[in-house]
């Protein structure tokens, strides 16, 4: 009986970790620009509107902004974990400038892991775009996996279709993998202690008990 | 304990690596000083200037009561007459070299103590010098493509190179760690021969040395003592209780040793209390007056910098965690491993539960103690790896396990080199 107790404690600890309530992690949508002159974006701010009531019900209360920093070569929008399963529509706003810029990649990360990477050429296909405003043209350069977007007027934006919205918002992390790894580590340490692979080979600093 | 005579060829190797890390530290500090918003700039230009005249000396002490780095830099600036950037760089080099030499001494002692001579003196010297220099710059694993944040923020580091005061505490923390392990050995076994110090000749002088080391480390930055003193206290208290329960013959003797060891920490504890008083009660920190220490929600401060604390821990501690995984018993049963682990766990708990109010919360000042714990975990893991390497013999599985350990350590050192390159490239 005495020998079983440590195993029971281990099982309880692991179960406790697995059942420990944690908030859903935030999700980050990152749009990357190429590291050359095409990656320069004029203007100060880009915004991502998210609609929770209806696919096109956008308002200023449901918006995340990102300052344009051309040294960084990307813009990133943080969607809080509470928005998981609640986002029905997305609208991406670019600065109100007349310009042509390139997008080299789109990725979605959550809980420190990049969950999905999208080829911009595929992502900006017509089937994923519901509506555009002040964006006369998007051109895909298939060979380089780069999309060129031209904007004009004061309010250039793209509204994505349900399919694109689903692609971008299905990656909120619930820390299940993280919890499993923690449990595996604890179990590994436990069995390492029991097996003692190095037989605590006599190191002289301090007394071994 | 018997010290081996070091050969000339070994000296050459040690000096070559000392020059290398001095050079890296020098150009790194100079590059940091080019940007106003770095810790080196803040400590050199904002805080150090308060120590220049008698009128502002008290204000300087209240703003940074942990002023050892500032005093050394002040000496360089006022007495040697070096410019402020050079003063900062020389001070940083001084403390980095001290860390390097102490780690080198530890590794040499552990190597000699393992009793197996399988490699030449030159190779052994080369290896120990490389490991010591490597441990001085090792950084968390960093993969830009997994999106876990930047090289430091959120993951944190056993060597927060950007922070002069934390780098200043490093040599004294390592020294105190080795001292206490040898003192414990001698307290519990009268025939114990010290691994690092000649404790077999009596403990009095080592109690004094421990007390002085702890005090200097507090003067450098109290973050190490905030975790180390509780860790030592917990280990000794548990051992004392076990003796009392078992009614061991040596329980009175151990209680006396416990008291002596506690007395070593008293000067540091008093100084920490003074620091907290001037810092929080007298609002010595003019940057954000009115802040206070609070218990936060679990991981509240850390979460400001990391989306996944477990991932951050893994990246920051991959090598020690691996050693903990393959040799758990060492971290539970051996004084060296156990003290490192408990120090880290206390630091981790502080990082997860303690913060400051106001703007100071963003500074995450109570994550610093955990970084001292990280360093001790790295050190304990490294010394264990050096020892195991000499002891595993022909067992293929254990050889592979040890090789993976070295690869992980080298990965941290590699990330340290990339960290320096990125930082120097950014400001240089």
Interface residues (C-beta under 8 A of the other chain):
Chain A: X25 X26 X28 X30 X107 X109 X110 X111 X112 X113 X114 X173 X175 X178 X181 X182 X185 X188 X189 X190 X192 X193 X196 X197 X198 X200 X201 X202 X203 X204 X205 X206 X207 X208 X209
Chain B: X110 X113 X145 X146 X147 X148 X149 X178 X181 X182 X184 X185 X188 X189 X192 X193 X195 X196 X306 X307 X308 X310 X311 X312 X314 X321 X324 X325 X326 X327 X328 X329 X330 X332 X333 X334 X335 X336 X338 X383 X384 X387 X388 X391 X392 X397 X398 X401
